[in-house]
Amino acid sequence: RHGVVTMTTAWVIFLLLLVNNVIGAKENGAVHVTPSHPSDSNETLFMSPATQQLSTSEEITPQIIVTSSERTSEASESRTSIPWASTVPNPTLSKEKYLEKKESIASIHKLAKNYFFEIEVYDLRMNDSWAVMEYKKGDTRAIYVKRDQKPSHICIYNTTTLMGHIIEGIRCERAANLPHSCLCQGSHCYPYIPVSTLIHFATYHNASMKKETLGNSKLLTWTVNNREDHLSLVFILSPANKWTLSSVTLQSSAQKFTQSGIPVHVKYHVISTKENEVSIEKFLPPIGVYCGKFNADKVPLPRLADHFSITLETIMQDSQTISYETNHFDSAEKLVAFEYRPHLHSSPGFVFNFGFYGDPVKGNDVYRVIHDFKAGIQYTINERSTNCSIESIPPSALDAMPLSNHHLRLRHANELLIINPERFEYSGQRHIRDIPCDVWVAEKPSSNGRYSTIEIYFTHVNWSVEVEVLNHVQLVPLGVSTYVTDPNDSSHFSKTFHTFFYGYSVGHPSWKKFDISPCLSRINRLFLVLTLEVNYSQLVKNNMDLALDTLKRAIAGVGGVSPLRITDITVTGGSDDQVDVWFVLLEKPDITGPVVSPRPQLNMEDSYQLLQDITNNHQVTLKLDLSPSRHILVTIKQGSLRMTSEAIHPRSRHKSFRFVKAGYTAGSMAGLGFSMVILGICVGVLVGFVLWKKSSVIPYLITE
């Protein structure tokens, strides 16, 4: 009986104390928050169910979007990057008591794994303000600072390793010990503390909580007051019955929140917030900005094909100009062909190597440039007038690799990138023309005081490009972008050039793309025809262009000349199981370029004589490619090689003639009109004088 009385007395005392605490809490209008144990990173801030009643006596159990708890990485950040983490006071409740009462405690909120804040920050101490956008996705955080008439400031870092990048304008630097130095420019630091850091600070201190109703809005104020710090976080109840952060006020005189130790007095006004809808692009460097990597896990740049043809669309935003060009690259034949527009580009280039720094020259002519690295010769053909110049490949050519003893060689396709491919860093993924692409970026060597970067886009590995029917290619280059600054201002890119690739085709380009007949046909040429013992229908029902390219290469090999000198090749039907092959043999150029081993070639007369001797005295068999997987052997009819004339050559009969249309300027027409007026007056005076002189009337004078 004595034991029962003692137990009853203990229960009565416990209930009286509990009622007294609840009544005191209601009278004061605030309840102290009991922080969780520091080792528990899932639920760190709790409130008694008694405090869920507002002054209107309405029962609410809402969820809060912005919370004080984080994943393991966030807890790691709070322990290593927050100065006050090591001096956290002991929790009011021990872990054992907390676990016992966990079932009876309602969690206020949990911090979402992915979130976004747009905040207007007011520095009350310096009377300044700026906009901040804070993003978090997994273990990565990004803070954007925007101020009027100043370059943007971005800090991107990993919350576990505390390493990342600080981007000021277009310059990017690697940094550690973030976010301490995140928002510092030299000796000046922005007094901005991430929202999660403030939530952690309130969690680990005796924060008081107060609910009130203001008009139709329900507010929850979370306050920390001590000798050195004053922190107030105000939440508002959203229509979705969730507490959303509305404003923050922080005043601290201690070296707790900033690395410089300067007192902080700031106020946040939260403009918008989202959770679980954060784009990965927010955690990548801005477009065109080059940032080095911390780790050695380098994503290599994909290799380009050894043979390809491509059409380029170049967009020059400063001049509001769009140009289209076609380029061809064949490393087996060591041939390169590209278009050069002097009025757009200051120097000729190929694919990735346009010289954008110089001033364009006058004139709208387009030139087709062909480099034959087997002979070291450059052919430059005016596409409008067909005028041509022949010279050695200049050492400054961007597709030429200088060697010792002033020799040159053809660059590999990947070497056409004016920057070493090893210097490109993987920047992430981006959508180009609605196609997911992997992006690589590199810094370009300075030119005339200008800083520039280059981005290259390749299709994602899961995407393929249909080059031909049932022929798919992956990791196709989609474009290149060049970003250039002014010599006196490197805070932003003043010029941007985008080059997008279309019609990408892998394989040997057609020999028609390397036609040099406008250059050599003016020296001397022979119109020839020979007969092949093959059925015409067998050729036309397959790939005729491929067969003609193979035939051109075979005839050039028999005649000891370059395939470039066999032009205007065509096939016509002859008698049964025979076809006539018409072609033009061009003369050899008189120069040799600076290559190590120039291709030996015969002149036109010796080549014709060799062809005639071989076809008359031997049975020559040629291998023709009808498709990539089908080949046939054909024989040249002995004694069938003969000369013909240009008039009956099939290609000559179908050639179009070019007429030059001349025009006159307004000034010349005005001058012509004025000259005609003066001429008319002179002619009129002359005619009048002549008529007066030839008059037969006798002059007389009448007198009185």
Beta strands, then each sheet from edge to edge (+ up, - down):
strand 1: 31-32
strand 2: 34-35
strand 3: 45-47
strand 4: 63-64
strand 5: 106-107
strand 6: 114-123
strand 7: 128-137
strand 8: 140-146
strand 9: 153-158
strand 10: 164-168
strand 11: 171-175
strand 12: 184-185
strand 13: 188-189
strand 14: 208-214
strand 15: 217-225
strand 16: 229-237
strand 17: 242-252
strand 18: 264-275
strand 19: 307-316
strand 20: 321-330
strand 21: 335-340
strand 22: 367-372
strand 23: 377-382
strand 24: 388-392
strand 25: 400-402
strand 26: 408-410
strand 27: 425-432
strand 28: 435-447
strand 29: 450-459
strand 30: 464-468
strand 31: 471-474
strand 32: 477-484
strand 33: 495-506
strand 34: 525-533
strand 35: 566-573
strand 36: 579-586
strand 37: 621-627
strand 38: 630-636
strand 39: 642-644
sheet 1: 1+ 14- 15+ 16- 17+ 4+
sheet 2: 1+ 14- 15+ 16- 17+ 18- 6+ 7- 8+ 9- 10+ 11-
sheet 3: 2+ 3- 5+
sheet 4: 12+ 13-
sheet 5: 24+ 23- 22+ 21- 20+ 19- 33+ 32- 29+ 28- 27+
sheet 6: 25+ 26-
sheet 7: 30+ 31-
sheet 8: 35+ 36- 34+ 38- 37+
sheet 9: 35+ 36- 34+ 39-
end
